[in-house]
Structures are given as structure tokens and as C-alpha cells.
Amino acid sequence: MTQTSTRIELPNPLDPEETMSRDEIESLQLTRLQDTLAYAYDRVPLYKEKYDAAGVHPSDMVELADLAKFPFTEKEDLRKTYPFGMFAVPQHEVARIHASSGTTGRATVVGYTQQDLDDWAKMGARCLRLAGVKPGWKVHNAYGYGLFTGGLGAHAAAERLGTTVIPMSGGQTEKQITMIQDFEPDAILCTPTYLLTIGDAMQRAGIDPRKTSLKTAVLGAEPWTEEMRHELEVMFNIDACDIYGLSEVMGPGVAGESNETKDGSHIWEDHFRPEIIDAFDETKVLGDGQHGELVFTSLTKQALPIIRYRTHDLTRLLPGTARPGHRRMGRITGRSDDMIILRGVNLFPSQIEEIALRIAGLSPHFQLEITRPGRMDQLAVRIERREDCTSDRAEAAGKELAAQIKIHVGSSCAIDVVDPGSLARSSGKLRRIYDMRNKE
């Protein structure tokens, strides 16, 4: 008897919550907010202290707008209660601990119950599926593993979706390239600037990034522009989509972008309630479409409920498209704590990236250096020229960059166009700003 093989279609269903209407989501949010506020008040001393001092009680949460009555949570709150003072469950119920690097102060520590980890993986899988990643694909994960939430968070999401995960982690760029060539992954997960680093290294080695097996890149952990998306999509001949998250809120998977619309990341609002507040007046909650600072409240987290957490990411909320019931985040334009105030002008690194990538001959690799040689702050932009850009063209491109920054940002700055490969590369979150004012 001859046996014939049958092709098995791997399941790829949407979660029921993904297809909820806006009214259904907001009804669910109100119920979960009431539960979460009471849960945090009863189990986390800092929340009880804050709410009592502000004269509010979880019972005051009657409608969604009432969330604005409750105090914000800041990163400093997690540092003040280091290491486990914000946990709402006993240690034996904590299945995993993550922490920030602590490079700018004491690390912020976050914990997860097994249910938290399951929810996190489920939301991450939604993001990957929305970005076009399919069950059965091979996924090259170049986010860093360890206490940083990126590596293990993305890993669990890819496994939950039903992909084959290649846990490469960050760094070792030459080995990354070898694994991409040998293992032939369909998708890659990393920061946008690290994918750019991989692409540059491929080209220097005589490898055409457009001829790899990669079809999709799901990129996050740092702000990036539409110009950067175009750069990467052309370089690798792929679709590049955003994924959003931060450790204090959950990790990568809080929101994700559709490869069909590429119009901002849909927030999984069955698990989080987002708000936008005025970046200069925190008492003002802004309406959809208005630009300000993103604030998150968790609705289902057990180990570390987070209430009105100020992310310092600057964006706006927009109606859902690929998932109509879930609102989208506009592209993050910067962070309020990364904003440079230069002689009275507000400036973000993303503005420089957006302008530079429109000028022929200039690459996406740049650094901003702030000095104070006298009484006035000075900004210098060090940016690499592209390989095919001659010295004469580089000089003209630098002058054009200075002129465009003056026109669009309103500030004068010095431009230093340097040779390709001159500036430091990063395998994780990229450092753009070097403040030298206290070192002179």
C-alpha cells in the first residue's frame, strides 16, 4: 500500500479578545480597573500610602475617567522600594524576576507569576502574528537574554505562536550573520539599530542582505522613524514592524504593529489601559489624537500591578485599524527625559534621524554631543557618511544637514561627517546622546 503524506496546516487563530468591539473592551477595562485598584491597594503598601495621601480609594473608580483621580507611579517608586517592595504576591508565587540594567541609577526590579508569564507570552504572540510571523517559521531572536526582558519575552512569544526559535541573543555580529546564512530564519527579532548593524556588517563582508531568507523583522526597545523603516526594508527586502513594551509595564508585547497597515502599534487593551497626559502639565489627560506622554495601567498583572505608570514616551492614541477595538499608538517621537533643550529649543534624536535619512550620502549612524564651552550650550552632530559618498559630497551633505536642522528644528549646531564605521555600534538599546557639559 502506498502512503500519501497530508500537508498539515498549523493553527493560527486570533484570541477572542482581539476581535472585541470598542464598547466591549471598555466595559471589560472598567471591571478590571476596579479589581486591580483594590488588589494593589490591599497588597502593596506604597499604593495604599499614595492613595490615602491623595484622598482617593479604589471605590472611587466608578467610570473610566475616574482613573485620572489616582496618583502616578514613577520609576523612582520602584527604586525606592527596591528590590521587592512593589510585589503584590509572596515570593513563592513569583515565577520569574527581571530587572533593568540600572545604568542611570538603582535597577528597577519586576516580578511575574506563572499567570503573568502566560499572559505576556500570549500578548507577544499576538504581536508577532500581527506583524506577519507565521507558525512553523524559524525565528532568529537577537534580543539580549538575561535580566533584560527583551530576550526571554520575545522567546516565549515566538514559542507560543508555534515557531522554531533560534535563541541567538545580542552581540557577536559575525556569528549572527553565520547563523542567518546557515539556519535560514524567516523572521528576526532585535532592535532596529542592531539590525542596521547586521546589515552593514553583511555588506562589508560582501554579503547582500537582500538575498537572505528573512521575510519579516519585528523591531523594538528604542524609538525609530519611518525613514529608518524604509532604510531597513530596502536593505534586507523585508517587512519591518514595531513592537512595544517596557519592563515596568510587562516587557515586549504590550503593543504590536500590523504588517498590512504599518500605521502604529495596537495596544492590547484587554490587559492595559493607556492614557496620554500633557508632557508639561501632568494634571491634564489628553484626548485621542493629541500628542503627549504615554501612561499605562495594568489590568491583569498579579505579581506587580502597575497603576498610571509614566513611561516618558511621547506619542498619541489613535483608533484601531487592523484590530479595530484596540487603539493604536502613534510612532514614538522621543522620550521626555531624552529631550534636549538647546538655547530654548526642544530637540529629540528622532528628529535628527528623520532629517538625516532624507539627505543623500548620510547614514543612520549618528551621535549627539552637548558641550558648554562658555556660557551657552552647544550641540554637535557626528554622523557617518555612506560608503559611496566622497569627501566632497560628504561636506556638502553636512552643510545641508545643518541647514535643514536650523529650518525644521530651529537650532544651530555643528556637523561632523565622519568615515563609515567610525561610531560605536550597539547590540541592544542605542545611546544617541552624549552630554559632555559636566566633563569639561
Secondary structure, DSSP 8 states (H G I E B T S, - for coil): ---------------GGGG--HHHHHHHHHHHHHHHHHHHHHH-HHHHHHHHHHT--GGG--SGGGGGGS--B-HHHHHHTTTTTT--S-GGG--EEEE---TTSS--EEEE-HHHHHHHHHHHHHHHHHTT--TT-EEEE-S--SSSHHHHHHHHHHHHHT-EEE---S--HHHHHHHHHHH--SEEEE-HHHHHHHHHHHHHTT--GGGSS--EEEE-SS---HHHHHHHHHHHTSEEEEEE--TTTTSTTSEEE-TTT-S-EEE-TTTEEEEEEETTEEEEEE-TT--EEEEEEESS-SSS---SEEEEEEE-EE--SSSTTS-EE----EETTT-EEETTEEE-HHHHHHHHTTSTTEEEEEEEEEE-SSSS-EEEEEEEE-TT--HHHHHHHHHHHHHHHHHHT----EEEEE-TT-S---SSS---EEE-GGG-
